[in-house]
Amino acid sequence: MDKSKRVNKFCPVCGSTDIFWASGLPQLWSLWDCRECGYRGAFIIEDGELAKKIREDYLKSIKKNKD
């Protein structure tokens, strides 16, 4: 597949690209896992601009919670 047409997958909670198919039982094949925030679900983001905004908000919330 041409890299320019490749669609990235993003976590809908934190905007990370460190997201992968859940492994294990066949019932989990339609689920995604995020290694960064622990999200597990069927919903995934493919819009890079939306993911960027989600990422910014997520990082702000983490910083706010640490203060």
CORLINCOR-V937396 format. One record per residue. N is the residue number from 1. RES is the residue in one letter. PHI is phi in whole degrees, -180 to 180 (none if undefined). PSI is psi in radians with two decimals (* if undefined). Layout:
BEGIN
n={N;N}
res={RES;RES}
phi={PHI;PHI}
psi={PSI;PSI}
END
This chain:
BEGIN
n={1;2;3;4;5;6;7;8;9;10;11;12;13;14;15;16;17;18;19;20;21;22;23;24;25;26;27;28;29;30;31;32;33;34;35;36;37;38;39;40;41;42;43;44;45;46;47;48;49;50;51;52;53;54;55;56;57;58;59;60;61;62;63;64;65;66;67}
res={M;D;K;S;K;R;V;N;K;F;C;P;V;C;G;S;T;D;I;F;W;A;S;G;L;P;Q;L;W;S;L;W;D;C;R;E;C;G;Y;R;G;A;F;I;I;E;D;G;E;L;A;K;K;I;R;E;D;Y;L;K;S;I;K;K;N;K;D}
phi={none;-64;-61;-69;-101;-70;-98;-82;-109;-130;-70;-75;-94;-118;79;-70;-94;-85;-126;-150;-63;-66;-105;119;-66;-57;-66;-93;-63;-96;-109;-110;-121;-107;-74;-86;-110;89;-57;-139;-177;-87;-79;-141;-102;-119;-92;-62;-68;-64;-61;-62;-66;-60;-62;-60;-64;-64;-65;-63;-67;-65;-63;-63;-69;-76;-77}
psi={2.42;2.24;-0.54;-0.39;-0.02;2.34;2.17;2.66;2.42;2.58;2.33;-0.18;-0.83;-0.14;0.11;2.65;0.00;1.07;2.49;2.83;2.38;2.40;2.92;-2.24;2.61;-0.47;-0.34;-0.03;-0.39;0.21;2.60;2.58;2.42;2.18;-0.33;-0.86;-0.15;0.09;2.43;2.10;3.07;-0.39;2.39;2.64;2.36;-0.03;1.94;-0.63;-0.74;-0.76;-0.65;-0.76;-0.76;-0.75;-0.79;-0.82;-0.70;-0.81;-0.64;-0.73;-0.63;-0.79;-0.73;-0.71;-0.48;-0.51;*}
END
